[in-house]
Amino acid sequence: MQREQCCGTRFPFMKILFCSVLYSPSVGGIETVSATLAGEFHRAGHSVTLVTQSPSAAPDDEAYLVVRRPGWRQLWRMVRESDVVFHNNISLRLGWPLVILRRPWVVAHHTWIPHQGVAARLKRRLLRFASNVSVSHAVARDLPVRSTVLPNPYRSSLFRPIAGVARTKDVVFLGRLVCDKGAGMLLDALHLLQSRGLVLRATLIGEGPEEADLKAQSERLGLSPQVEFVGSQTGERLVRLLHEHQVLVVPSVWEEPFGLVVLEAIACGCIPLVAQSGGLPDAAGPCGRVFAKGNVLALADGMQTLYLEREGLDSLRKPEREHLSRHLPERVAVDYLRVLSDACRGNSPIPV
């Protein structure tokens, strides 16, 4: 049986066991991508069962089946009955039946696999028995096996241009308030610009363990009149907030595997200014600017340059449509279905 995609690409019908350790109601990039891809696979006519370790008090209302925290017998049965097993990030806890049941296996890599530790070394060894996908060239370079680079999809139905919102604010940060994300460095850069006589209005969107410290830092640096903390935001409220700003700053001080927030902001008309970190430059593409990771002066200079060029920022918005088209859910899903279909036709199983 063939199933037709929106772009006309056809693939054989597949029973896909979709494994995502993290999933809604947990919030994050992997959860968003898992929901997006599983939905697209289902809409393409395939049978999708999503397995996760994330608990939920509310009943699931997805069109596909969601199984939470399965026991070993249930997991064994689901693997046995599947045509292909898809791991959205490799999981030994959800993958052990493959050692015996020999099902085609596809692993999408959204983050780094450590080089040290028993579990990490085992994961790296097992990858040679899977078809591998990386979300950025940086992630692909870190793997011990070759992989297909497929960029992440973003929620194009939510993050989109909307009319009637004035871009009255300068800079927005969107992410968890943890030290790795670099929000403190953004505040230092804003203070540096303040000393140059340039006062930029900034909004920090997100929650996390560093929130109290960041608010104290903002007050200590005299930034309170120009910096607003708005907590976690979702849905249309988040879209509107992004439309109110000119520039998204992503000052991550760790190596970001990709950076889904960059796509979401571009879709809302923001210019991304991102650290030279992992997959962030891939996510920004021709629509943004890059600065040296961990360098407050470089970040401040980048924000100042974009502010001074604010009348000409439309030149960076011109390639948005083409750049974002590569990340449309239906297009990314077709690329993944091609990998899954190829795996069903000949991926080497894990030997006993």
C-alpha positions as CSV (number, residue, x, y, z in Angstrom):
1,M,0.0,0.0,0.0
2,Q,1.3,3.5,-0.9
3,R,0.6,6.7,1.1
4,E,0.8,10.0,-0.7
5,Q,2.5,13.1,0.9
6,C,1.4,16.7,0.4
7,C,4.3,17.2,-2.0
8,G,3.4,14.1,-4.0
9,T,6.1,11.8,-2.6
10,R,4.9,8.3,-2.0
11,F,6.2,5.8,0.5
12,P,5.0,2.3,1.5
13,F,2.7,2.1,4.5
14,M,4.7,1.7,7.7
15,K,3.9,0.9,11.3
16,I,6.2,3.3,13.1
17,L,7.2,3.0,16.7
18,F,8.1,6.5,17.6
19,C,10.3,6.7,20.8
20,S,10.7,10.0,22.5
21,V,11.9,9.9,26.1
22,L,10.7,13.4,26.6
23,Y,7.2,14.5,25.4
24,S,4.3,16.8,26.3
25,P,3.4,18.0,28.9
26,S,7.2,18.4,29.4
27,V,8.2,21.5,27.5
28,G,11.3,21.8,25.2
29,G,12.6,21.5,21.7
30,I,12.7,17.7,21.6
31,E,9.1,17.6,22.8
32,T,8.0,20.0,20.1
33,V,9.8,18.2,17.3
34,S,8.4,14.8,18.4
35,A,4.8,16.1,18.4
36,T,5.4,17.8,15.0
37,L,6.9,14.7,13.3
38,A,4.6,12.2,14.8
39,G,1.6,14.3,13.7
40,E,3.0,14.6,10.2
41,F,3.7,10.8,10.0
42,H,0.1,10.1,11.0
43,R,-1.3,12.6,8.5
44,A,0.7,11.0,5.8
45,G,-1.3,7.8,6.4
46,H,1.2,5.7,8.5
47,S,0.4,4.0,11.8
48,V,2.2,5.8,14.6
49,T,2.6,4.7,18.2
50,L,4.6,7.2,20.3
51,V,6.3,5.8,23.4
52,T,7.6,8.2,26.1
53,Q,8.9,8.2,29.7
54,S,7.1,11.6,30.4
55,P,4.1,11.1,32.7
56,S,0.8,13.0,32.2
57,A,-2.2,13.5,34.5
58,A,-4.4,14.4,31.6
59,P,-5.7,12.0,28.9
60,D,-3.9,12.2,25.6
61,D,-5.9,13.5,22.7
62,E,-3.5,13.1,19.8
63,A,-4.7,11.4,16.6
64,Y,-1.9,8.8,17.1
65,L,-1.5,6.4,20.1
66,V,0.6,7.7,23.0
67,V,2.0,5.1,25.4
68,R,3.6,6.4,28.6
69,R,6.2,4.5,30.6
70,P,5.5,1.1,29.2
71,G,6.5,-2.1,31.0
72,W,9.0,-4.4,29.4
73,R,6.4,-6.8,28.0
74,Q,4.4,-4.0,26.5
75,L,7.6,-2.4,25.0
76,W,8.7,-5.8,23.6
77,R,5.3,-6.3,22.0
78,M,5.3,-2.8,20.4
79,V,8.8,-3.3,18.9
80,R,7.8,-6.8,17.6
81,E,4.7,-5.4,15.9
82,S,6.4,-2.4,14.3
83,D,7.9,-2.1,10.8
84,V,10.5,0.4,11.9
85,V,11.6,1.9,15.2
86,F,12.4,5.6,15.3
87,H,14.3,7.1,18.2
88,N,14.1,10.9,18.5
89,N,17.3,10.9,20.5
90,I,18.8,7.5,21.2
91,S,17.4,5.7,24.3
92,L,18.8,2.5,25.7
93,R,15.8,2.2,28.0
94,L,13.4,2.1,25.0
95,G,15.8,0.4,22.6
96,W,16.9,-2.8,24.3
97,P,14.4,-5.1,22.5
98,L,16.1,-4.3,19.2
99,V,19.1,-6.4,20.3
100,I,16.9,-9.5,19.8
101,L,14.0,-8.5,17.6
102,R,16.1,-7.0,14.8
103,R,13.7,-4.3,13.5
104,P,14.9,-1.5,11.2
105,W,16.1,1.3,13.4
106,V,16.4,5.0,12.7
107,V,18.0,7.5,15.3
108,A,17.6,11.2,15.0
109,H,20.3,13.1,17.0
110,H,19.2,16.3,18.6
111,T,22.0,16.6,21.1
112,W,25.5,15.4,21.9
113,I,26.2,11.9,23.0
114,P,29.0,12.1,25.7
115,H,32.3,10.4,24.9
116,Q,32.8,9.1,28.5
117,G,30.7,6.7,30.5
118,V,29.5,3.2,30.0
119,A,26.0,4.1,28.6
120,A,27.5,6.8,26.3
121,R,30.1,4.4,24.9
122,L,27.4,1.7,24.4
123,K,25.2,4.2,22.5
124,R,28.1,5.2,20.3
125,R,28.8,1.6,19.5
126,L,25.2,0.7,18.7
127,L,24.8,3.6,16.2
128,R,26.5,1.6,13.5
129,F,23.4,-0.7,13.4
130,A,21.0,2.3,12.8
131,S,20.3,4.7,10.1
132,N,21.3,8.0,11.6
133,V,20.0,11.6,11.2
134,S,21.6,14.7,12.6
135,V,19.8,18.0,13.1
136,S,22.8,20.1,12.3
137,H,26.3,19.7,10.7
138,A,27.8,20.3,14.1
139,V,26.0,17.3,15.6
140,A,26.9,15.2,12.5
141,R,30.6,15.9,12.9
142,D,30.5,14.7,16.5
143,L,29.1,11.3,15.7
144,P,31.3,8.2,15.2
145,V,29.1,7.2,12.1
146,R,27.9,8.9,9.0
147,S,24.5,10.6,9.2
148,T,22.0,12.4,7.1
149,V,21.6,16.1,8.1
150,L,18.0,17.0,8.3
151,P,17.1,20.3,9.9
152,N,14.4,20.6,12.6
153,P,10.9,21.6,11.7
154,Y,9.2,24.5,13.4
155,R,5.5,25.0,14.1
156,S,4.7,27.1,11.0
157,S,0.9,27.2,11.8
158,L,1.7,29.1,15.0
159,F,4.9,31.0,14.3
160,R,4.0,33.3,11.4
161,P,3.7,36.9,10.4
162,I,0.8,38.7,12.0
163,A,-0.5,42.2,11.2
164,G,-1.0,45.2,13.4
165,V,1.9,44.7,15.9
166,A,4.5,47.5,16.1
167,R,8.1,46.5,16.7
168,T,8.7,49.0,19.5
169,K,11.3,47.0,21.5
170,D,14.8,46.2,20.6
171,V,16.0,42.8,21.9
172,V,14.3,39.6,23.0
173,F,15.8,36.5,24.7
174,L,13.8,33.3,24.6
175,G,14.9,30.2,26.6
176,R,15.3,28.6,30.0
177,L,16.9,30.9,32.5
178,V,20.0,28.7,33.2
179,C,23.6,29.6,33.0
180,D,24.3,27.7,29.8
181,K,21.8,29.9,27.9
182,G,23.9,33.0,28.5
183,A,21.1,35.4,29.7
184,G,23.6,36.9,32.2
185,M,26.0,37.7,29.4
186,L,23.2,39.5,27.6
187,L,22.6,41.7,30.7
188,D,26.4,42.5,30.8
189,A,26.3,43.4,27.1
190,L,23.3,45.7,27.7
191,H,25.2,47.4,30.6
192,L,28.2,47.9,28.3
193,L,26.0,49.5,25.7
194,Q,24.4,51.7,28.4
195,S,27.9,53.0,29.2
196,R,28.2,53.9,25.5
197,G,25.0,55.9,25.7
198,L,22.9,53.3,23.9
199,V,19.9,52.1,25.9
200,L,18.2,49.1,24.3
201,R,14.8,47.8,25.5
202,A,15.0,44.1,26.2
203,T,12.6,41.3,27.2
204,L,13.6,38.0,28.7
205,I,11.1,35.3,28.1
206,G,11.5,32.1,30.1
207,E,11.8,30.6,33.5
208,G,14.5,28.7,35.3
209,P,16.7,28.4,38.4
210,E,18.7,31.5,37.5
211,E,15.7,33.8,37.4
212,A,16.2,35.4,40.8
213,D,19.9,35.9,40.2
214,L,19.3,37.4,36.8
215,K,16.8,39.9,38.2
216,A,19.3,40.9,40.9
217,Q,22.0,41.3,38.3
218,S,19.7,43.5,36.2
219,E,18.9,45.7,39.2
220,R,22.5,45.9,40.3
221,L,23.6,47.0,36.8
222,G,20.9,49.7,36.7
223,L,19.0,47.9,33.8
224,S,15.6,47.6,35.5
225,P,14.0,50.5,33.5
226,Q,15.0,48.9,30.2
227,V,14.8,45.1,30.9
228,E,11.5,43.2,31.5
229,F,11.2,39.6,32.7
230,V,7.9,38.2,31.5
231,G,8.3,34.5,32.5
232,S,7.3,31.6,30.3
233,Q,5.1,32.4,27.4
234,T,3.3,30.1,24.9
235,G,0.9,30.2,22.0
236,E,-0.4,33.4,20.5
237,R,1.0,35.5,23.4
238,L,4.5,34.3,22.6
239,V,4.0,35.0,18.9
240,R,2.8,38.6,19.6
241,L,5.8,39.2,21.9
242,L,8.2,38.2,19.2
243,H,6.6,40.5,16.8
244,E,7.2,43.4,19.2
245,H,11.0,43.0,18.9
246,Q,13.5,43.7,16.3
247,V,16.3,41.2,17.3
248,L,16.4,37.8,18.9
249,V,19.6,37.3,20.9
250,V,20.8,33.7,21.5
251,P,23.9,34.0,23.6
252,S,24.3,30.4,24.6
253,V,27.7,29.6,26.2
254,W,27.4,25.8,25.6
255,E,27.4,24.1,22.2
256,E,23.8,24.3,21.0
257,P,22.9,21.3,18.9
258,F,20.5,23.3,16.8
259,G,18.3,26.2,18.1
260,L,14.6,25.9,17.4
261,V,13.8,29.3,18.9
262,V,15.8,30.8,16.1
263,L,13.4,29.5,13.5
264,E,10.4,30.6,15.5
265,A,11.7,34.1,15.8
266,I,12.6,34.4,12.1
267,A,9.1,33.3,11.3
268,C,7.9,36.3,13.4
269,G,10.2,38.8,11.7
270,C,13.0,39.0,14.2
271,I,16.6,39.1,13.2
272,P,18.6,36.5,15.1
273,L,21.9,37.4,16.6
274,V,23.4,34.0,17.6
275,A,26.6,32.8,19.3
276,Q,29.1,30.8,17.1
277,S,27.9,27.7,18.9
278,G,27.1,24.3,17.5
279,G,24.1,24.4,15.2
280,L,23.0,28.0,15.9
281,P,24.6,29.4,12.7
282,D,22.8,26.6,10.7
283,A,19.5,27.7,12.3
284,A,20.1,31.4,11.6
285,G,21.3,30.8,8.0
286,P,21.3,33.9,5.8
287,C,18.7,35.6,8.0
288,G,20.9,36.6,11.0
289,R,24.3,37.5,12.3
290,V,26.8,35.5,14.4
291,F,29.1,36.7,17.2
292,A,32.0,34.9,19.1
293,K,30.6,32.6,21.8
294,G,31.1,33.8,25.3
295,N,32.4,37.2,24.3
296,V,30.4,40.0,25.9
297,L,32.1,42.7,23.8
298,A,31.3,40.9,20.6
299,L,27.7,40.5,21.7
300,A,27.4,44.2,22.5
301,D,29.0,45.2,19.2
302,G,26.6,42.9,17.3
303,M,23.6,44.4,19.0
304,Q,24.9,48.0,18.5
305,T,25.5,47.3,14.8
306,L,22.0,45.9,14.3
307,Y,20.5,48.9,16.1
308,L,22.4,51.3,13.9
309,E,21.3,49.4,10.8
310,R,17.7,49.1,12.0
311,E,16.4,51.0,9.0
312,G,18.0,48.4,6.7
313,L,17.1,45.2,8.5
314,D,14.7,44.2,5.8
315,S,17.7,43.1,3.8
316,L,18.1,40.3,6.3
317,R,14.4,39.5,6.2
318,K,14.4,38.9,2.4
319,P,15.7,35.3,2.5
320,E,13.3,34.4,5.3
321,R,10.8,32.6,3.2
322,E,13.3,30.4,1.4
323,H,15.2,29.6,4.6
324,L,12.1,28.7,6.5
325,S,10.7,26.6,3.6
326,R,13.4,24.1,4.3
327,H,12.0,23.7,7.9
328,L,8.3,23.4,7.1
329,P,6.9,20.4,9.0
330,E,5.5,18.7,5.9
331,R,8.8,19.0,4.1
332,V,11.0,17.8,7.0
333,A,8.5,14.9,7.6
334,V,8.9,13.7,3.9
335,D,12.7,13.7,4.4
336,Y,12.3,11.6,7.5
337,L,9.8,9.2,5.9
338,R,12.3,8.7,3.1
339,V,15.0,7.6,5.7
340,L,12.5,5.4,7.5
341,S,11.3,3.8,4.2
342,D,14.9,3.2,3.2
343,A,15.6,1.6,6.6
344,C,12.7,-0.8,6.1
345,R,14.1,-1.9,2.8
346,G,17.6,-2.7,4.0
347,N,18.9,-1.3,7.3
348,S,21.2,-3.7,9.0
349,P,19.7,-5.0,12.2
350,I,21.5,-5.4,15.5
351,P,22.9,-8.9,15.6
352,V,22.3,-11.1,18.6
